[in-house]
Amino acid sequence: MSNSSMAPLRSWLAAPLDRDVSEALERLRRAPDVQQVGVMPDVHLAAEVCIGVVVGTSHLIYPQAVGGDIGCGMLAVAVDVEASVLKNPKTAAQLLKEIGRAVPSRRRNRNAVIPQPADTANDRLSHAHLESIRQKDGEIEFATLGSGNHFLEMQADEEDRLWLMVHSGSRVLGQVIRDHHLARAQPLEGRLRALDAESDAGKEYLHDALWARQFAAASRKAMAEETGKVLTRTLRCSISWETMIASDHNHVALEHHGERGLWVHRKGAMSFATTLYVLITHASKAVKSARRFRHGDRSRKPSSPGLGLYRWHGRPRQIVRT
């Protein structure tokens, strides 16, 4: 197939793509109704659709271009204390220990259930099977961190102010929503599957995916609130909620670009909104002096805060527009 029959591609890269990533992107660009593809600097291979990719379509919905951790994203918020308070290794270790108790990584570590907001707790999913999992696992997994590259960590900005950052998603709920709707989607060439946004099946996926996105956002906020209680007890400080910046990088939504409406799928790619520009700029400036320790990364000792790097979603890289 000629390049003229493939969707346009825009990329922000610092190095040539691996061959398997290039081939996966070409398959995606040839897929039905794909209007444009964007590639982020940390793009890497994943099932069917790479992570670090944005896909625009006019009417088809590709659940694989969102992934299983629907609504996975970040929350950052400042604390009204200087980060130097954590220079004492014993203080840092005690804080991390208390955070680990307040915000468990997995549901089996949970001592108490944190209530969900009414809009997520009362909104029913599209199928009885999904609804039963929502009622059972949603209650238990709400406000748990998860594993993999998810984390909760304390950071220092360039003015030595302490910040809290949370990276987490919709836990098992997003995965079962993806799998349920993929089974109903139309098979396409190259193992991709799609739903028409105007069909009943498409509308049901969009409803359930939006619920997972809201669940994940509320879960991150609840984890930050629980951490705030720990900070008050241990450091006698509080979270400055007016500074909160929040976004997710796994979702699909109808966006208008000029006079054109597109279903924009994001998989490991944040929207470059004004507030996110502030977050990215702030983190980039802070990177030289940032002191971080995290809950969720077993490789990092809590008694030894180290230098940290801001990450787009995966590996930190120099950004070059191509």
C-alpha positions in Angstrom: 0.0 0.0 0.0 1.4 3.4 -0.9 2.1 6.2 1.6 -0.7 8.3 0.1 -3.2 5.7 1.3 -2.0 5.9 4.9 -3.1 8.4 7.5 -0.8 11.4 8.1 1.7 11.0 11.0 3.2 13.6 13.2 6.0 12.7 15.6 8.1 14.1 18.4 11.2 11.8 18.4 14.8 11.9 19.5 15.9 8.7 17.9 14.9 6.4 15.0 12.0 4.1 15.8 12.5 0.4 16.4 11.5 -1.7 13.4 8.6 -3.5 15.2 7.3 -0.1 16.4 7.5 1.3 12.9 5.6 -1.6 11.5 2.9 -1.4 14.2 2.4 2.3 13.4 2.1 1.6 9.7 -0.6 -1.0 10.3 -2.4 1.6 12.5 -2.2 4.2 9.8 -3.7 1.8 7.2 -6.7 0.9 9.5 -10.2 2.0 8.5 -11.2 5.5 9.3 -7.9 6.5 10.9 -7.5 10.1 10.0 -4.3 11.0 11.7 -1.7 9.5 14.0 0.6 11.3 16.5 3.6 9.7 18.1 5.1 10.7 21.4 8.9 10.6 22.3 8.5 7.6 24.6 6.5 5.4 22.1 7.0 1.7 22.7 5.5 -1.5 21.6 2.3 -2.8 23.2 -0.5 -5.2 22.1 -2.0 -4.0 18.7 -1.5 -0.3 19.3 1.7 1.2 20.7 1.8 3.1 23.9 2.7 6.8 23.3 0.3 7.2 20.4 -2.7 9.5 19.6 -5.2 8.4 17.0 -8.0 10.4 15.4 -11.0 8.9 13.7 -14.3 10.3 12.3 -16.7 7.6 13.5 -14.9 4.3 14.5 -13.8 3.7 18.0 -10.7 1.5 18.6 -10.7 0.3 22.3 -7.1 -1.0 21.7 -6.0 2.6 21.0 -7.0 3.4 24.6 -5.8 0.2 26.3 -6.9 -1.6 29.4 -6.0 1.0 32.0 -8.7 3.4 30.9 -8.3 6.8 32.6 -4.7 6.2 33.8 -3.2 9.5 34.6 -1.5 11.9 36.9 -2.4 14.2 39.8 0.1 16.8 41.2 -0.5 19.1 44.1 1.7 21.3 46.3 2.1 21.0 50.1 2.5 24.0 52.3 5.9 23.0 53.6 9.5 23.1 52.3 10.8 19.8 50.9 13.9 20.2 53.1 11.8 18.7 55.9 12.5 15.3 54.3 16.2 15.7 54.3 16.2 13.6 57.5 16.2 10.0 56.4 14.2 8.9 59.4 11.5 11.4 58.7 11.3 10.4 55.1 11.2 6.7 55.9 8.4 7.2 58.5 6.4 9.3 56.1 6.7 6.6 53.4 5.7 3.9 55.8 2.6 5.8 56.9 1.6 6.5 53.2 2.0 2.8 52.5 -0.5 2.0 55.2 -3.0 4.7 54.1 -2.7 4.0 50.3 -2.3 0.3 49.7 -0.9 -0.9 46.4 -3.3 -3.8 46.1 -6.8 -4.6 47.4 -5.6 -7.5 49.6 -3.6 -5.0 51.6 -6.7 -3.0 52.4 -7.8 -2.5 56.0 -10.7 -0.2 55.2 -12.8 0.8 52.2 -12.9 4.4 51.1 -16.3 5.5 49.7 -16.5 6.5 46.1 -18.1 9.8 44.9 -21.9 9.4 44.3 -21.6 9.9 40.5 -19.3 6.9 40.1 -20.8 4.8 42.8 -24.4 5.1 41.4 -23.7 5.1 37.7 -24.5 1.6 36.2 -22.3 0.0 33.5 -23.8 -1.3 30.3 -23.9 -5.0 31.0 -24.8 -7.1 34.0 -21.4 -8.8 34.0 -19.6 -5.5 34.1 -22.0 -4.2 36.7 -21.3 -7.1 39.1 -17.6 -6.5 38.8 -18.1 -2.8 39.4 -20.0 -3.4 42.5 -17.6 -5.9 43.9 -14.1 -5.0 42.7 -14.8 -1.3 42.3 -15.5 -0.8 45.9 -12.4 -2.7 47.0 -10.0 -1.3 44.5 -11.0 2.3 44.7 -8.1 4.5 46.0 -5.5 1.7 45.7 -2.4 2.5 43.8 -1.8 -0.6 41.7 1.6 -1.9 40.4 3.7 -1.6 37.3 4.8 2.0 36.7 2.2 3.4 39.0 3.5 5.4 41.9 2.7 7.9 44.6 5.7 10.1 45.4 6.9 13.3 47.1 8.8 15.8 44.9 10.7 19.1 45.4 10.3 22.0 43.0 12.9 24.6 42.1 11.8 26.7 45.1 12.1 23.7 47.5 8.4 23.4 47.9 7.1 19.9 48.6 4.7 18.4 46.0 2.7 15.2 45.9 2.3 13.3 42.6 0.1 10.3 42.0 0.2 8.1 38.9 -2.6 5.4 38.8 -5.6 4.3 36.7 -8.9 2.4 36.8 -7.4 -0.8 38.2 -9.1 -4.0 37.1 -12.3 -2.2 36.0 -10.7 -0.7 32.9 -9.4 -4.0 31.8 -12.7 -5.8 32.1 -14.5 -3.0 30.3 -12.0 -3.2 27.4 -12.2 -7.0 27.1 -16.0 -7.0 27.3 -16.4 -4.5 24.5 -13.5 -5.9 22.3 -15.5 -9.2 22.2 -18.4 -7.3 20.6 -16.3 -5.2 18.3 -15.9 -5.8 14.5 -12.6 -7.6 13.7 -10.4 -5.8 11.2 -7.2 -6.6 9.5 -4.1 -7.0 11.7 -6.0 -8.0 14.9 -7.5 -4.6 15.4 -11.2 -4.3 16.4 -13.5 -1.3 16.1 -17.0 -0.1 17.1 -19.1 2.5 15.3 -19.5 5.4 17.7 -23.2 5.8 16.6 -24.1 2.1 17.2 -25.5 0.8 20.4 -22.3 -1.1 21.1 -20.2 1.9 20.4 -22.3 4.1 22.7 -22.1 1.5 25.5 -18.3 1.4 25.2 -18.0 5.1 25.3 -20.3 5.3 28.4 -18.3 2.6 30.2 -15.0 4.1 29.2 -16.0 7.5 30.5 -17.1 5.9 33.8 -13.7 4.2 34.1 -12.0 7.6 33.4 -14.1 9.3 36.1 -13.4 6.4 38.5 -9.6 6.7 38.0 -9.7 10.4 38.5 -11.7 10.1 41.7 -9.4 7.4 42.9 -6.3 9.5 42.4 -8.0 12.4 44.3 -8.9 10.0 47.1 -5.4 8.7 47.4 -4.1 12.3 47.6 -6.6 13.1 50.3 -5.5 10.1 52.3 -1.9 11.2 51.9 -2.9 14.6 53.0 -4.1 13.2 56.3 -0.7 11.4 56.7 1.1 14.7 56.0 -0.9 16.5 58.6 -0.2 13.8 61.2 3.5 13.4 60.5 4.8 16.8 59.2 2.0 19.1 60.6 1.4 20.5 57.1 -1.5 20.3 54.6 -2.2 20.1 50.9 -2.8 23.3 48.9 -5.6 22.1 46.8 -5.8 25.3 44.8 -2.5 24.2 43.1 -3.8 20.8 41.9 -3.1 19.8 38.3 -4.8 16.6 37.0 -5.0 14.8 33.7 -5.2 11.3 32.2 -3.4 9.8 29.3 -5.6 6.8 28.3 -9.0 7.8 26.9 -11.1 8.5 23.9 -13.1 11.7 23.5 -14.8 13.7 20.8 -12.6 16.7 20.1 -13.1 19.6 17.7 -10.1 20.7 15.6 -11.0 23.6 13.6 -14.4 22.8 12.1 -13.8 19.1 12.2 -14.9 16.7 15.0 -12.7 13.7 15.6 -12.7 10.8 18.1 -9.3 11.3 19.6 -7.8 8.2 21.2 -4.9 8.7 23.6 -2.8 5.8 24.8 0.0 7.0 27.0 -0.3 10.6 25.7 -1.6 13.6 27.6 -3.6 16.4 26.0 -1.4 19.5 25.7 -3.7 21.8 27.5 -2.6 25.0 29.2 -2.6 23.5 32.7 -0.5 20.6 31.4 1.9 23.0 29.9 2.4 24.4 33.4 2.9 20.9 34.8 5.4 19.9 32.1 7.3 23.2 32.3 7.4 23.1 36.1 8.6 19.5 36.2 11.3 20.2 33.6 12.7 23.1 35.5 12.6 21.1 38.8 14.4 18.1 37.4 17.9 19.2 38.2 17.3 19.6 42.0 14.2 17.4 42.5 14.4 15.1 45.5 12.0 12.2 45.3 11.0 9.1 47.1 8.1 6.9 46.1 5.6 4.4 47.2 5.1 1.8 44.6 8.7 1.3 43.5 10.3 -1.5 45.5 13.7 -0.7 44.0 14.0 2.7 45.8 14.9 2.7 49.5 12.7 5.2 51.4 15.7 6.3 53.6 17.6 7.5 50.6 15.7 10.1 48.5 17.4 10.5 45.2 17.4 12.6 42.0 14.3 12.2 39.9 13.3 12.8 36.3 9.9 13.9 34.9 8.6 11.3 32.5 6.0 11.8 29.7 4.7 8.4 30.3 7.7 6.1 29.8 11.4 6.8 29.4 12.6 10.4 29.6 14.0 11.6 26.3 15.0 14.8 24.5 12.1 16.0 22.4 12.6 16.8 18.7 9.7 17.7 16.4 9.6 15.9 13.1 
